[in-house]
């Protein structure tokens, strides 16, 4: 049809004539266009202007639909002319355009998509009609046909037309079978099975699972084959077909046996027997397996024994766990005899797990010990130790299992060897893990002190290696738990100190000191109080720090007195030299430098006589530093310089030792840096400024007050400050400035002096000389 004289209104309101022509064979389409045209002519110009775009979009959509129908018409014509391949292309283009329209327009739904199913079937049929010269071309087209039958089947499933779905799945399966694509054929039979499962027809579902299994087997996909047969068997049990289910399980067992998976085969043979003949036959079968296995083991035919032990184990598992565990253990023992430790461990583990489940912990313990031996035979010492630990852990839960304590000892010996090895190879992370395992083993032996020491060592390594604070604090707390069991106050306090929980550390250092005092060990009592003093120093609690250090000095002195009177025998830690050194350090920490110097000097003499070179170097480092501080007060900078340099050399010598702990190294480095700072500071001459604050007026015979401001600009304090004024002859000092004992670095002190004169005039004061010691 032709439509002429259709007017369009532009934005300015002018009418513009435009011809639109279109021919079609569809009467309904002509009716649609007449209706659209009538609507257009009935509307005003303004309304047309607003709906112009809508009309154009509607027309475009109709044009798309016309094109799709033209493609369908073309496909049918080509099909009638037996041009099947060209017809397929046209049908595919028709489907493609249709799918675009369905996907892009709201009024279309999934039902519209399913309406296209017949065209998928048509394409499949056309592929089958094509004549071929080459066999490979025929196979290619048959595969395409099968793919479209399969798509159609799924679409019919979506529509709920199960008969049509079955028909198309079957066609696809038959084609795939013909071209020897057995797995694809199986997939389509599985599709039919799932369809009947949804319908609730268990018998047909089971039959088609069997068919799927047949073709998966032909495709040599054993896992899928077994899966399909298993599903079929389950359904047959549900519908009461016990013979069919038994046969299915027998087929699965045969498949496992043919692939060498004997344990799985035995399991399904057992299912087959149990379903068909009941428990009586099953019990009889497992007993026969046990006897055969034992006979083979007795004649050292371990492989045959293993077969029957595992047969019995899998027959019993889930039914009689005690019998199953015994059979697994028998198989494992045979594997161990054959030195097949991997399989031995596998079945010992099954046996142990079943015994633990049955709460037969002593039996489980001895099996775990066997696992440990297997690992040790394989050279895996850590796993061996872990299982020896478990052996002891489970064994001691039984009153008859005290002998299993040996497992902890066995684990300790292995962990100690491994720690030495890991430390030598500098594999510190592994060593930390082993220290923790060692700690738990010592704890099992009730050697809580060594358990705590092992956790403490692990925590120290974690801290030194930069582990997260939560990690090493947790490990320190584990050490505290063990030390608490051992009532070791010193070590508890030490761990708290490393965690910087100084309040708790002080508490236990004082407990340790009191405990040692009651035992008559003044040296160790002094140690406790000295360490408490260290903690108070960290807490900036000077009052308690002084008390603790003075107590330490008191008990150290008492110890020296006892040695002098031969009331106690000197030992290595509580030697005279160490006692003198610790007294010196206590005095040093409370800034009594002269006393500290005297005791360091005595300690130096002791260590030199004993030829203890490291201790001599340590004492020299601190003695020279303290001596330098003392001579600085008297202003002898030249001597102080020499002493400080000697001290720094001694600190450097000590720091060369690579075996120092992180804390001790930090302690030495801090003192070395402090010594260097003092050395640098004495190289700078103190600078002191004096400021007279104003121009002053007075009358003769009346004192004049001169205010002064004194500032120490040096980095060190100055002492014993006095003044030497230089005054004109006409002025007399009426009141001199008061002497000042000390001015710290950067401190400002205000003072004053008074002058008087009987002679009128204007006077200018010369600088007042400030005298001080630094």
Order of alpha helices (4+ residues) and beta strands (2+ residues): beta-beta-alpha-alpha-alpha-alpha-alpha-alpha-alpha-alpha-alpha-alpha-alpha-alpha-alpha-alpha-alpha-alpha-alpha-alpha-alpha-alpha-alpha-alpha-alpha-alpha-alpha-alpha-alpha-alpha-alpha-alpha-alpha-beta-beta-beta-beta-beta-beta-beta
